[in-house]
Amino acid sequence: MLGVRHGLKYALINLAISAILIGLIIDIISGILMFIAFTPLTLTIIIMIIKRKSSIEVLISSTIVFLASVLLVIGFIDMNGVSIIGQLKMNITEIINSQMDLLGQMDLSNEEILDIKNLHRDYLQAVLAVIPSVIMIFSLAVSYLNYLLSTLLLRKLGYAIVYIPKFFNFKLPRNIFFGLAFMFLITFILNNFNLFNSFEVILNLIVLTFFVFFIQGISVIDYLLNQKKIKTLLRILILWFVIDLAPVFGILILILGLFDAIFDFRKLRSGN
């Protein structure tokens, strides 16, 4: 908001003060890392808002920039002898070991314990493998929230900001299925040349595919709530509750988003 209203200089001063405060409250390294992570994102959003770029251009650019900043922060931490991936692996391993200690006290056969150990090992490999897609999703979420809140507040102050489409009108592009099929096809073809770990790439593609259709499913639910004239705050609480139950109903929400992408239940394409 400061950057759009008063210029980039004031945004940078604000970021520096915030980083210093974080450094004083937590530690100097945390302040530096927060400055590195959010300065490029903030400047990107400010510049693109001032240049009247479309919302999709702002989101794509800010997501890519923040993703690069996160990777830079991870690299900086690794150079200082602390591996984030290694720390995560150690934490999960400790949880698994504690569970195995409890299982050792139960009346289980050696084969059953071995099966559980193999299951835990596969789980650990899967968690570590999907870290790239998790970072991408995190980058998109942070960029979207920063852009959304900034533009809403600026509009409240009377600044003519590019309109952000309502979440209940969110829809995937028409060629989403072609794009996904193309990515999976390229992955399978390149796998024959052994250029990378195809398991990890395919797993990340699956996670990202599930995520985009899950988001579309949530958007359909938000659309139905809006059609019922439910107030915004109550809609947000309901959606938060639905997302919180994703481990239970996630597959149903995903299927809803998939079918909406195919059949266009909300008739958004014809409306456009």
C-alpha positions as semicolon CSV with decimal commas, in nm:
position;residue;x (nm);y (nm);z (nm)
1;M;0,000;0,000;0,000
2;L;0,281;0,241;0,085
3;G;0,458;0,161;-0,241
4;V;0,153;0,228;-0,458
5;R;0,054;0,543;-0,270
6;H;0,394;0,702;-0,206
7;G;0,657;0,520;-0,416
8;L;0,902;0,232;-0,395
9;K;1,134;0,418;-0,157
10;Y;0,879;0,415;0,123
11;A;0,802;0,048;0,066
12;L;1,172;-0,038;0,097
13;I;1,205;0,170;0,416
14;N;0,904;-0,010;0,562
15;L;1,047;-0,351;0,470
16;A;1,383;-0,260;0,624
17;I;1,219;-0,144;0,949
18;S;1,011;-0,464;0,962
19;A;1,322;-0,676;0,908
20;I;1,508;-0,488;1,183
21;L;1,219;-0,538;1,426
22;I;1,206;-0,910;1,345
23;G;1,583;-0,924;1,397
24;L;1,551;-0,761;1,738
25;I;1,260;-0,976;1,849
26;I;1,380;-1,313;1,713
27;D;1,732;-1,297;1,571
28;I;1,931;-1,111;1,306
29;I;1,931;-1,402;1,059
30;S;1,550;-1,425;1,068
31;G;1,522;-1,053;0,990
32;I;1,762;-1,083;0,698
33;L;1,581;-1,388;0,559
34;M;1,241;-1,219;0,583
35;F;1,381;-0,916;0,398
36;I;1,527;-1,138;0,125
37;A;1,202;-1,337;0,092
38;F;0,949;-1,053;0,078
39;T;1,130;-0,758;-0,080
40;P;1,126;-0,893;-0,441
41;L;0,760;-1,000;-0,399
42;T;0,656;-0,661;-0,265
43;L;0,839;-0,464;-0,534
44;T;0,696;-0,688;-0,808
45;I;0,337;-0,640;-0,691
46;I;0,384;-0,263;-0,652
47;I;0,537;-0,215;-0,997
48;M;0,275;-0,430;-1,172
49;I;-0,014;-0,258;-0,993
50;I;0,124;0,084;-1,092
51;K;0,161;-0,037;-1,452
52;R;-0,202;-0,156;-1,451
53;K;-0,119;-0,516;-1,532
54;S;-0,399;-0,770;-1,528
55;S;-0,458;-0,978;-1,216
56;I;-0,337;-1,299;-1,382
57;E;-0,012;-1,127;-1,491
58;V;0,046;-1,000;-1,138
59;L;-0,020;-1,342;-0,984
60;I;0,204;-1,531;-1,226
61;S;0,491;-1,282;-1,195
62;S;0,470;-1,247;-0,816
63;T;0,446;-1,624;-0,769
64;I;0,758;-1,685;-0,980
65;V;0,948;-1,408;-0,799
66;F;0,849;-1,531;-0,452
67;L;0,932;-1,889;-0,549
68;A;1,280;-1,775;-0,650
69;S;1,313;-1,586;-0,320
70;V;1,213;-1,893;-0,118
71;L;1,468;-2,105;-0,303
72;L;1,729;-1,836;-0,237
73;V;1,645;-1,840;0,134
74;I;1,669;-2,220;0,143
75;G;2,005;-2,203;-0,034
76;F;2,128;-1,937;0,210
77;I;2,028;-2,152;0,507
78;D;2,197;-2,458;0,355
79;M;2,519;-2,262;0,305
80;N;2,519;-2,190;0,679
81;G;2,525;-2,559;0,758
82;V;2,154;-2,608;0,829
83;S;1,967;-2,825;0,580
84;I;1,591;-2,763;0,581
85;I;1,531;-3,089;0,394
86;G;1,760;-3,274;0,633
87;Q;1,586;-3,122;0,934
88;L;1,246;-3,222;0,798
89;K;1,370;-3,575;0,731
90;M;1,509;-3,599;1,084
91;N;1,183;-3,477;1,240
92;I;0,974;-3,727;1,043
93;T;1,222;-4,004;1,125
94;E;1,193;-3,925;1,497
95;I;0,813;-3,945;1,476
96;I;0,835;-4,277;1,292
97;N;1,085;-4,415;1,545
98;S;0,860;-4,319;1,836
99;Q;0,569;-4,494;1,665
100;M;0,783;-4,801;1,606
101;D;0,877;-4,807;1,976
102;L;0,507;-4,812;2,063
103;L;0,442;-5,086;1,810
104;G;0,725;-5,287;1,964
105;Q;0,525;-5,301;2,285
106;M;0,228;-5,453;2,104
107;D;0,177;-5,817;2,022
108;L;0,277;-5,800;1,656
109;S;0,469;-6,048;1,447
110;N;0,804;-5,963;1,291
111;E;0,646;-5,963;0,945
112;E;0,380;-5,711;1,053
113;I;0,641;-5,484;1,205
114;L;0,853;-5,509;0,889
115;D;0,552;-5,417;0,674
116;I;0,486;-5,112;0,892
117;K;0,853;-5,009;0,869
118;N;0,839;-5,032;0,490
119;L;0,517;-4,828;0,488
120;H;0,681;-4,558;0,700
121;R;0,985;-4,556;0,473
122;D;0,768;-4,510;0,166
123;Y;0,579;-4,230;0,343
124;L;0,906;-4,051;0,423
125;Q;1,020;-4,078;0,060
126;A;0,687;-3,945;-0,066
127;V;0,692;-3,645;0,173
128;L;1,045;-3,548;0,069
129;A;0,962;-3,601;-0,299
130;V;0,667;-3,357;-0,303
131;I;0,855;-3,070;-0,139
132;P;0,897;-2,885;-0,477
133;S;0,521;-2,884;-0,543
134;V;0,450;-2,779;-0,183
135;I;0,688;-2,483;-0,222
136;M;0,513;-2,386;-0,549
137;I;0,170;-2,400;-0,384
138;F;0,298;-2,201;-0,086
139;S;0,443;-1,936;-0,319
140;L;0,113;-1,903;-0,504
141;A;-0,087;-1,875;-0,180
142;V;0,142;-1,608;-0,031
143;S;0,145;-1,405;-0,355
144;Y;-0,233;-1,425;-0,392
145;L;-0,302;-1,317;-0,032
146;N;-0,058;-1,025;-0,053
147;Y;-0,205;-0,907;-0,382
148;L;-0,567;-0,958;-0,273
149;L;-0,538;-0,777;0,061
150;S;-0,335;-0,492;-0,088
151;T;-0,578;-0,425;-0,371
152;L;-0,886;-0,453;-0,148
153;L;-0,746;-0,197;0,097
154;L;-0,630;0,033;-0,183
155;R;-0,974;0,024;-0,341
156;K;-1,124;0,114;-0,003
157;L;-0,895;0,419;0,000
158;G;-1,022;0,524;-0,342
159;Y;-0,740;0,398;-0,563
160;A;-0,853;0,261;-0,899
161;I;-0,694;-0,081;-0,885
162;V;-0,725;-0,355;-1,146
163;Y;-1,028;-0,567;-1,065
164;I;-0,954;-0,905;-0,908
165;P;-1,209;-1,170;-1,011
166;K;-1,415;-1,310;-0,725
167;F;-1,297;-1,645;-0,598
168;F;-1,634;-1,807;-0,676
169;N;-1,570;-1,721;-1,044
170;F;-1,233;-1,895;-1,047
171;K;-1,199;-2,143;-1,329
172;L;-0,916;-2,332;-1,488
173;P;-0,833;-2,251;-1,852
174;R;-1,004;-2,455;-2,121
175;N;-0,680;-2,618;-2,228
176;I;-0,593;-2,738;-1,876
177;F;-0,640;-3,103;-1,972
178;F;-0,424;-3,065;-2,281
179;G;-0,155;-2,893;-2,074
180;L;-0,156;-3,162;-1,806
181;A;-0,151;-3,441;-2,064
182;F;0,139;-3,272;-2,242
183;M;0,342;-3,242;-1,919
184;F;0,285;-3,606;-1,825
185;L;0,369;-3,716;-2,181
186;I;0,695;-3,518;-2,182
187;T;0,782;-3,667;-1,842
188;F;0,729;-4,022;-1,965
189;I;0,931;-3,957;-2,282
190;L;1,224;-3,798;-2,096
191;N;1,214;-4,081;-1,844
192;N;1,348;-4,312;-2,116
193;F;1,666;-4,103;-2,125
194;N;1,717;-4,131;-1,745
195;L;1,770;-3,756;-1,714
196;F;1,593;-3,728;-1,378
197;N;1,401;-3,918;-1,113
198;S;1,072;-3,973;-1,294
199;F;0,898;-4,090;-0,973
200;E;0,953;-3,755;-0,803
201;V;0,854;-3,553;-1,110
202;I;0,535;-3,752;-1,168
203;L;0,447;-3,735;-0,798
204;N;0,484;-3,357;-0,798
205;L;0,275;-3,329;-1,115
206;I;0,004;-3,537;-0,948
207;V;0,011;-3,317;-0,637
208;L;-0,018;-3,000;-0,847
209;T;-0,298;-3,155;-1,056
210;F;-0,491;-3,252;-0,744
211;F;-0,435;-2,903;-0,601
212;V;-0,573;-2,710;-0,901
213;F;-0,887;-2,925;-0,925
214;F;-0,932;-2,907;-0,547
215;I;-0,918;-2,526;-0,568
216;Q;-1,177;-2,533;-0,847
217;G;-1,396;-2,757;-0,633
218;I;-1,373;-2,510;-0,343
219;S;-1,458;-2,233;-0,589
220;V;-1,774;-2,420;-0,695
221;I;-1,878;-2,455;-0,330
222;D;-1,817;-2,082;-0,280
223;Y;-2,028;-2,014;-0,591
224;L;-2,318;-2,217;-0,450
225;L;-2,292;-2,037;-0,116
226;N;-2,294;-1,701;-0,296
227;Q;-2,602;-1,806;-0,492
228;K;-2,773;-1,867;-0,157
229;K;-2,692;-1,504;-0,063
230;I;-2,478;-1,611;0,232
231;K;-2,274;-1,328;0,384
232;T;-1,903;-1,307;0,299
233;L;-1,776;-1,370;0,654
234;L;-1,997;-1,676;0,696
235;R;-1,889;-1,803;0,352
236;I;-1,524;-1,773;0,453
237;L;-1,589;-1,965;0,776
238;I;-1,775;-2,240;0,587
239;L;-1,499;-2,269;0,328
240;W;-1,236;-2,278;0,603
241;F;-1,430;-2,562;0,768
242;V;-1,454;-2,749;0,436
243;I;-1,080;-2,710;0,372
244;D;-1,010;-2,825;0,729
245;L;-1,201;-3,145;0,647
246;A;-1,000;-3,198;0,328
247;P;-0,847;-3,525;0,459
248;V;-1,203;-3,663;0,476
249;F;-1,384;-3,498;0,183
250;G;-1,085;-3,390;-0,026
251;I;-1,140;-3,646;-0,300
252;L;-1,507;-3,544;-0,336
253;I;-1,410;-3,176;-0,365
254;L;-1,145;-3,269;-0,621
255;I;-1,400;-3,464;-0,828
256;L;-1,640;-3,169;-0,808
257;G;-1,369;-2,940;-0,946
258;L;-1,281;-3,193;-1,218
259;F;-1,642;-3,225;-1,334
260;D;-1,687;-2,846;-1,328
261;A;-1,381;-2,810;-1,549
262;I;-1,537;-3,058;-1,794
263;F;-1,906;-2,964;-1,788
264;D;-1,887;-2,598;-1,673
265;F;-2,168;-2,624;-1,415
266;R;-2,151;-2,251;-1,342
267;K;-2,170;-2,156;-1,713
268;L;-1,877;-1,919;-1,670
269;R;-1,744;-1,977;-2,020
270;S;-2,077;-1,900;-2,185
271;G;-2,115;-1,598;-1,955
272;N;-1,781;-1,461;-2,068
